[in-house]
Amino acid sequence: MGINDIQLTKLDGTPTSLTEFQGKVLLIVNVASRCGLSPQYEQLEELQKKYGERGFTVLGFPSNQFFQELKTSEDIAEYCSLTWGVTFPMFEKVKVNGKDQHPLYAELTKTKDGSGKAGKVKWNFEKFLVLPNGEIHRFRPTVKPDDPEIVALIEANLPA
């Protein structure tokens, strides 16, 4: 089973998988509403608006693994919409680490970051850029979504 076949659930309860987004450049991010890094939502939304029509999308996966996410899907949806104007797809809360780790994150965390380290998600807003060819690039939480390396990879893998 490949990464595209892993079952996911959108924030509104709709079942899906990454197959829905096949052929696109994906920026998968574990998000949290009460995190000091939550202003990254603004940059994520800017990327979505800038590149969304060209075959790119951000996918937000709330996680309370670091005890900074709201309780319900409704609260998360309201926060993201009203505070940051989020238009990109959001999913139900997932575990990004540990024995109950979501299968998507079990696969993503095999990817090494720029310093050659794979393994656990360090904190909220860790980013995985999935290219249409299946190649995955990992960026740790403090790397901003509009970092030149991320933007260059997005632009290089979108149709002209």
N, C-alpha and C positions, 0 to 999 in steps of 0.2 A: 504494500500500500504506500503510495506516494503522499507527499504533503498536501496535494490538491484533493485527495480523497477523505481527509480527516473531517469528521462531522463537527460542525460548529452551530451555534445558536445565536442569532442576532438579538440585540437588546429587547426587541419587541416580541421575542419568543419564536420567530420564524427560523426553521431549520435550514441550513445551507452547508456549503463547503467552499474551499478556495477555488473549486472548479468554476464557480460563478464569476470569478475574477481572472480566469485563465487568459493569458496573452497580455495581461497588464503588468506594469511595474507596480509592486506593492510595498508599502512601508507599514510593517506590522509593529505596533507599539503597545506595550502594557502601560495603561494609564491609571491615574488615581486622582480623584477630585480634591483631596485635601493635602496634596503633596506640594512642597516648596518648588518643585519643577513643573507644576501644572500650568504656568504661563506658556509652556511649550505648546499647549493646545493652540495658541494663536498662530504660531509658526506652522504647525501641522495643517491648520485650516488654510493658511496662505498658500502652502504647497498644493493642497487639494484644489483650490480655486485656480491657481496658475496652470497646473498640468492635468487636471481631471479630465478635460475634454480631449486630451491627447493620448489617453490610455494609461493613466496613473491613478492610484487611489491609496489613501491612508486607511488602515484598518485598526480601529481602537479596541483593545481588549482590557477592560477594567479588571483590576486585581486588588484584593484586600490583603495580599500576602505581607505587606509592610504596614498594615493597619491604618491606611489612609484613604480608603474608598468608602463611599456612602453605602447604606444598607441595601436599598432596593434598585432594581433596574429603572423604575420610574423616576426616582430621585437622581440617578446618574444621568438619565436622558434629559431631564429638566435642567440640571446644572450645566451640562455640556452645551445645550441649546441656548439657554438664557445668558450664561456667562461668557461663552466663547463663540457662539454662533456656529457650532459644529454641524457640518453637512455630510461628512464622510461616515461610512458604515461603522457602527458600534456593536459590540457583541456582549453576551452575558459575561458576568464575572468568571474568571478562570484562575486556577492555581498555576503559577509560572515555575515553581520549584517544589521539591519534596515528593513524597510518595503518592500524593494525589495530583501530581503535575498533569496538566492537560496534554493530550497527545501532540497537539501542535507545538507546544513549548518543549516537549521531550525531543522533538525533531530539531526545532530552531536552536536550542541550546547546545547542539553538537557543533554549531558553527563557531569558528574562532574569531575573536575581535582583532583589531589592528595590531595588538601586541602579541598575538598568537595564543590567546587564552580562550578556551571554550568553557562550558559548564554553566553553573547557576546564573540566573538573572541577578544582577547586583542590587537593583533598586527600580523604582517606577521610571517609566519613560526610556527603557532600553529599546533600541530600534533594530529591526531586521528588515533590510531592503532585499526583496525577492524579485529577481529579474525574470523576464518571460522565459528564458532558457533554463530556469530552475536554480541558477546561481544565487547564493545568499551572502549578503555582507552584513556584518554585525557592528553596531555602534552603541557604546555604553551610554548610560543615562545623561551624563553631563555634556555629551556631544549634542549640540542643538540641531533641530530638524533641518534648518537652512544652512548647515555647515557646507562649505564649498565642496567637500568630497562627496557628500550625499547628493547635492544638487547636480554635480558633474555626472554621477552615475545615473541619476534619473534622466537627465537630458540625453546622455549617450545611448539610452535604451528605449527612447520613445521614437515613434515614427516622425519623420520630418514635418 
